[in-house]
């Protein structure tokens, strides 16, 4: 199955570079390019991609608002935010708008490809340890938002799983921590996402922080 990708960045050279990397893989295909957020929104509606590579800083409509509108449309596409700085405060805004993760623009080609594939599967786009370290930096000085609706509907076990997901643990690591099978953990994660109305694991990490279940680690 081919993973369909939209690339949204106001720099033509960046879009061309990503297209060359993506189209060189048999299982990936760029189905459109956008130079601003408004174009990205229209492209997603027209092409129904699996993944959107979204620059945060774009003219007309920025990447945060574009992400928010794509998610509000009910699109199945998952958004990967592109940034030059891993501590860019705009990245957290994009995650809270519904983005599924973030990548630095200087990422290596193999890492970019792996991140797109992982995001399409609903996994963390980066290694869990990297994701947690980068989110710690973003969340350390950010104001805590209100907890998502549905938190009270979680069982004690589901709350435990959300806490461990918030620490960016993989299913295998959570299974070892709670002495459960990976299949059982996967079912619990799915239930947590469904009850809280979250799209994927990165959204769950941010939700765990906003709920107060997880605190950013000190540098």
RAFENLIN-V530723 format. One record per residue. N is the residue number from 0. RES is the residue in three letters. D_FIRST is the distance of its C-alpha to the first C-alpha in Angstrom with 2 decimals. Layout:
n: (N:N)
res: (RES:RES)
d_first: (D_FIRST:D_FIRST)
//
This chain:
n: (0:1:2:3:4:5:6:7:8:9:10:11:12:13:14:15:16:17:18:19:20:21:22:23:24:25:26:27:28:29:30:31:32:33:34:35:36:37:38:39:40:41:42:43:44:45:46:47:48:49:50:51:52:53:54:55:56:57:58:59:60:61:62:63:64:65:66:67:68:69:70:71:72:73:74:75:76:77:78:79:80:81:82:83:84:85:86:87:88:89:90:91:92:93:94:95:96:97:98:99:100:101:102:103:104:105:106:107:108:109:110:111:112:113:114:115:116:117:118:119:120:121:122:123:124:125:126:127:128:129:130:131:132:133:134:135:136:137:138:139:140:141:142:143:144:145:146:147:148:149:150:151:152:153:154:155:156:157:158:159:160:161:162:163:164:165:166:167:168:169:170:171:172:173:174:175:176:177:178:179:180:181:182:183:184:185:186:187:188:189:190:191:192:193:194:195:196:197:198:199:200:201:202:203:204:205:206:207:208:209:210:211:212:213:214:215:216:217:218)
res: (UNK:UNK:UNK:UNK:UNK:UNK:UNK:UNK:UNK:UNK:UNK:UNK:UNK:UNK:UNK:UNK:UNK:UNK:UNK:UNK:UNK:UNK:UNK:UNK:UNK:UNK:UNK:UNK:UNK:UNK:UNK:UNK:UNK:UNK:UNK:UNK:UNK:UNK:UNK:UNK:UNK:UNK:UNK:UNK:UNK:UNK:UNK:UNK:UNK:UNK:UNK:UNK:UNK:UNK:UNK:UNK:UNK:UNK:UNK:UNK:UNK:UNK:UNK:UNK:UNK:UNK:UNK:UNK:UNK:UNK:UNK:UNK:UNK:UNK:UNK:UNK:UNK:UNK:UNK:UNK:UNK:UNK:UNK:UNK:UNK:UNK:UNK:UNK:UNK:UNK:UNK:UNK:UNK:UNK:UNK:UNK:UNK:UNK:UNK:UNK:UNK:UNK:UNK:UNK:UNK:UNK:UNK:UNK:UNK:UNK:UNK:UNK:UNK:UNK:UNK:UNK:UNK:UNK:UNK:UNK:UNK:UNK:UNK:UNK:UNK:UNK:UNK:UNK:UNK:UNK:UNK:UNK:UNK:UNK:UNK:UNK:UNK:UNK:UNK:UNK:UNK:UNK:UNK:UNK:UNK:UNK:UNK:UNK:UNK:UNK:UNK:UNK:UNK:UNK:UNK:UNK:UNK:UNK:UNK:UNK:UNK:UNK:UNK:UNK:UNK:UNK:UNK:UNK:UNK:UNK:UNK:UNK:UNK:UNK:UNK:UNK:UNK:UNK:UNK:UNK:UNK:UNK:UNK:UNK:UNK:UNK:UNK:UNK:UNK:UNK:UNK:UNK:UNK:UNK:UNK:UNK:UNK:UNK:UNK:UNK:UNK:UNK:UNK:UNK:UNK:UNK:UNK:UNK:UNK:UNK:UNK:UNK:UNK:UNK:UNK:UNK:UNK:UNK:UNK)
d_first: (0.00:3.80:6.53:9.39:12.79:16.38:19.17:22.56:25.60:28.99:29.25:27.87:27.91:25.77:23.14:23.30:23.07:19.96:18.31:19.33:17.93:14.51:14.11:15.27:12.04:9.48:6.52:8.72:10.54:13.86:14.37:17.96:20.89:23.74:27.20:28.29:27.30:28.21:25.91:23.06:23.77:23.83:20.59:18.74:20.43:19.57:15.94:14.60:12.65:11.08:13.60:16.98:19.06:22.48:25.83:28.57:31.42:30.91:33.38:33.75:31.55:30.78:27.56:29.00:29.90:26.67:24.75:27.22:26.81:23.01:23.24:26.16:24.24:22.00:18.86:15.77:15.24:16.43:19.02:19.78:23.37:24.59:28.21:30.77:32.63:31.32:34.28:33.92:35.06:32.77:29.74:31.14:31.62:28.00:26.97:29.44:28.10:24.71:22.87:20.64:22.09:23.67:23.62:26.44:26.12:27.35:24.49:23.58:20.50:19.01:19.81:18.25:14.87:15.24:16.44:13.56:11.11:13.83:14.55:11.15:11.81:15.34:17.08:19.85:18.83:21.75:23.43:25.39:28.70:27.92:26.72:29.92:32.15:30.92:31.08:34.55:35.65:34.35:35.76:39.04:40.95:38.90:40.53:39.17:37.73:38.40:36.52:33.67:34.64:34.12:35.22:38.06:35.76:34.26:35.76:37.45:34.63:32.01:34.26:34.42:30.65:30.46:33.14:31.31:28.02:30.34:31.39:27.77:27.75:24.60:24.22:25.69:28.61:29.26:29.27:31.91:33.89:34.16:34.23:31.29:28.25:24.92:23.68:26.72:26.18:22.61:24.18:26.91:24.68:22.75:26.21:27.51:24.76:25.25:29.04:29.26:26.75:24.76:21.15:20.51:22.47:23.87:25.32:26.80:28.42:30.13:31.15:32.71:34.70:35.82:36.86:38.98:37.26:36.41:38.48:37.54:38.99:41.82:41.27)
//
